[in-house]
Amino acid sequence: MIKEIENIKRKYNLSWRKIQSFGLAYYWIPEFLLGNIDKEQLKEKVFRAERGYAKRQRTWFKRDNTIIWENNFTEIDILTKRFLKTK
């Protein structure tokens, strides 16, 4: 992802601030590339940002009673294949 962000910056000539506006890891990787945080701090910041985002998504989607929550991978695979056959 670091290389991706370096390529985006180079290819589209975007400012670091613009790239950071994309959110999550896109916020923290420019901080690393600018030398404001080290690699361990980057890993921790990205981990926390992604985990927080996932928790907010889960909270949001829990409100939707039409969503079927499944934790068993085999059952998820069966349901997904069944869904794709009907589309």
Secondary structure, DSSP 8 states (H G I E B T S, - for coil): -HHHHHHHHHHH---HHHHHTT-THHHHHHHHHTTSS-HHHHHHHHHHHHHHHHHHHHHHHHT-TT------HHHHHHHHHHHHHH-
